[in-house]
């Protein structure tokens, strides 16, 4: 028990280190994450709603809204654990310094996961509050679930970023990861259009943790819960978090100790 408490304390030290650096340019750090969903809602949600009509009984802006909170999580977690982690590892040698202390690779990776859980969850909550204020969430109380859903979704999304950091040979190769993995995950996960009548795409996106996070946020925002869907999407999202998180730990450990 004492070892686990010591582990959590060291994990929290990594989180605090990231927060101290992050807050130095707080407005610059949060502006892209908040501005992109806002512009997307204006350009697509409000701009196209009069032309598209309704989807599943929802205005298009209402259909799009929960996906914007999920998008905030995806981009926050991936970019923090890819570009951000790679810079800290390769150019700033932050983790080499950490490893000279009682902090080990498990604490480093655990700290990164906890950091993106908190950061992405809070950022998504901010987006959710704005959407609720604009009347775009049929169930405004769903904002209370956004931190938990968003934080959980951030773990597998962050793990993808850590895996990218472990496998790329230089920082420019993150563009390839984004183009061929993150962008398809983003555009084809039910954020912009329903997948009910597209069986092939519907089957493909089942292997995307982002899809299951989006589905949970949509259920909450639209107040359309069902026990079967909750168990299915929550279970798979947690499974992705465990599998990808463990894989990321193994690969990052190889990077940091060799």
N, C-alpha and C positions, 0 to 999 in steps of 0.2 A: 504493500500500500504506500509506504513511504517513497519507494522508487517511482511509483506512478505519479505521486504528487510532485516529486522533483522533476519528472519529465514534463508535466504540465507547466511548472514554473519556468522551465527553460524554453518551452514552446512559446509561452507568453512573452518572454524576453525578446524573441524574434519578432513577434507581433508589434511590440512597443518600438523596436528599432525601426521597423517599416513605417509605423505611424509618425514617428519623429521626423523622418525624412519626407514623408508624404505631405505633412502639414506645412512644410516650408513653402511649397507652391500649391496651396490647397485649391485656390480658384482655378489655376491653370490645369490642375489635375482633374477636377470634376467637370469642367466646362464641356469637353468633348462628349463625355458620357451622358450628360444631361441635354446638351444641345442637339445631338443626333436624333434621339427619339422625338424631341419636340418638333424638329423640322420635318421628320417623317410623318408625324401626325398631321401637321399643317399641309404638307404636300400631298400625301396620299389619303389620310383619314378625312380631313375636312374638304380637301380639294376634289376627291373622287366620290365621296359619299352620295352627292346628289345624282350622279350618273350611274352608280352601281346598284343603288337600291338597298335591299336588305339581304342578309345572309343568315339563315337559321333564325329569322325573326329579329335580327339585330341590324342597326345601321352599320355601314362599313367602318365608320370611326369607332364604334363600340366593339366590333369584331377585332379590329386592329389593336385596340388599347392594351389588353393583357400581354400581347406579344412584344410590345415596346418595353414593358418591364423585364420580360425575359431576355430581350436583346441587350439591355443594359447589363444584365448578369453575364451573358456570354462574352461580350467584348471586355468588360471589366476584368473578369477572371482570366480569360485567355491572354490578353495583352500584358497583364501584370505578371503572369507566370511564364510568359515567353520572352518578350523583349525585356521586361523589367528584371526577371530572374537572370536572364543571360547577361545583361549588363552588370548586375551585381556579382555574378559568378566570374565573368571573364575579364571585364575591364576594371572593376572596382575591387576585386578580390575580397569582397565582404565575407564570403563563406570560409575562405581560408583563414581569415582572422577569427571567425567564430569557432572554427574547429580547433583552435589553440586554447579554447576555454572548455568548460564542461559540456558545452553544446556539441552534440553529434549530428550525424546526417539525418537521423530520425527526427530530431528536434527541429532541424532546419526545414525539412519538408513539412512536418506537422505545423510549424509556425507559418509557412507559406499558405497552407490550406486554411488554417484558422483566420489568417489575415484576409484572404479573398472571401471566405465565408462572411466575415463581418462587413468588409468593405462593399462587396457586391450586394449583400442583403440590404444594407442601408441605402445604397444608391438606388436599388430597385424600389425600395419603399418610398424614396423621394419622388421617383417617377410616378409611382402609384398614387401618392397623395395629390400630385398635380392633376392626374387623370380623373381622380375622384372629384376634385374641386371643379373640373370642367364638365362634370356630369357624364363622363364616358364609361363609367363602370356601373352597370345595372345593379350590382351588389357592392355598394361603397364600403361595406364592412369587410370586404375581402382584403383590404389594405392590411388588416391585422395579420393575415397569413403570408403576405409578401416577404417579410424578412426570413421566415423559416423556409418557404419554398425556394426563394431566391438564393439563400445561403447554401441550401442543399444542392441546388443546381450548379452553384459556383464550384463545388468540389470536382466533379468530373470535367467541367470546362477548364478549370485550372490545371487539372491533371494532364489534359491534352497539351496545354501550354508548356508544362514541365517536360513532358515527353518530347515535344518539339525542341526544347532547349537541350535535351540530352542527345538528340540525333543530328541536329543541324551542324554543319561545319563552319559556318560563319553567319553573321547576323542577317545578311541579305536573304538567306534561304527561308527566313520566316515568311517572306512574301509568297513563296510557293505553298507553304502550309496553309496560309490564309486563302489563297486562290482556289486550291483544290480540296480543302477540307472545311475550313471555317465558313467560307462564303456559301458553299452548297448547304451546309448545316443550317445556316441563317435563312436562306431564301426558300428552302424546301423543308419546312418543319411545321407547317400549318399556321405560321404567323400572318401571311398575306392572303392565303386562300385556303379553304377547307380541303381536306384530303379524303373525305368520305366516299366520293364518287371516282376516286383515282386509285384503284387497287394496287397498281404496281408501285407508285410513289408511296402509298400508304404502307406497303410492306417494307419498302426500303428504309423509311424513316424510323422504323421500330428499333434500329440499331443506333439511333442518335439519342444520346442523353438529353440534348436540347429539346427534342420533340416531346419527351415525357415531362420536362419542366414546363414547357409552353402549355401542354394539355392541363396540367394541374392549375396553372394560373388562369387559364380560360374557364375551367370548371368553377373556380372560386369567384372570378369576376362576373361570370354570367349566372351564378347561383344554380348551376346545373350539375349537382353532385350525384354520383351513383356509387354504391359500395364496390361494385365490380371494377369500375374504372379507377377509383381511388387506389384500391389494392394493386391493380395492374401497374399503373403509372408510378406510384410511390415505390413499389417493390423493385421495378426495373431501374428507376433512378438511383435508388440506394445500391443496387447491385453494380451499376456502372461506377458509382462513386468508390465502392470498395475495390473493384477490379482495376480500374484505371489508376486509382490512388496508390495501390500496392505496386503496380507496374512502374509508376512514376518514381516511387521510393527506391525500387531496385535500380533503375537506370541512373537516377541522380546520385545514389550512393557510389555507383561505379565512377561517375564523373568526378566526384569530390574527393575520393580517396586514392585516385590514381594520378 
